[in-house]
């Protein structure tokens, strides 16, 4: 299926895990299989973002990953490439690289090593948007890195560039109420994506999101849940959301590394990944008891499907 290039970004857009070989190279064949499976499962596109390990990949491998993903997706759906960096110049470089590759949109978090005030944060995002023609998804990843983005920054960017160019992925707690504040402050014009791994998807859907960016590991469950929400099927919604929420709760306890470890474990369990290699060092590892609970919950989710 090809997708119209002028279609607005929407729907279920899973964030890809990056597979690695035993010597640390990007496993291109496994990445291709992951992307193929995502579209076969019903994804509207794919995303390269935090759980793709972009902060640990380094400059060259990060660009290499973006190139592989854009080529593998082709015209099958949306491609969103995260471009946030510690300097404005580097973020612009990543963004222009993504645009040259044919990406649909870019996404950015603020720098994480420098505490920016609202004005500096706005200038950082504005500089990225000014140097590309693609939509920019402004991501608040403060649930695991950095600081929360002030609502005024969102509103200023939306006023300057418009809702076709600036989209949002707010993740600061409390997610639901903050999402509603953004929606109400923009009279519903802000295009907002849920980014909590699916644990807040039902609540956020009722608050007016246009899409979700979950992990790839639970994609079959998320696609089915998204369809149940769109159909207004309450029984099906909670049948699916409860095991998804329980699984994501286990991931959240380890922060970013919790998502990495459990998502890669489940992708290997599905037969999509040949290993669970992560870029070292990591701050959290999957122990046997957590793994056993993941297995039990995964069985329940598959039964619900």
Secondary structure by P-SEA (a helix, b strand, c coil): cccccccccccbbbbbbbbbccccccaaaaaaaaaaaaaaacccccccccccccccccaaaaaaaaaaaaaaacccbbbbbbbccccaaaaaaaaaaaaaacccbbbbbccccccccaaaaaaaaaaaaaacccbbbbcccccccbbbbcaaaaaaaaaacccccbbbbccccaaaaaaaaaaaaaccccbbbbcccccaaaaaaaaccccccccccaaaaaaaaaaaaaaccaaaaaacaaaaaaaaaaaaaaaaaaaaaaaaaaaaaacccccccccccccccccaaaaaaaaaaaaaaaaac
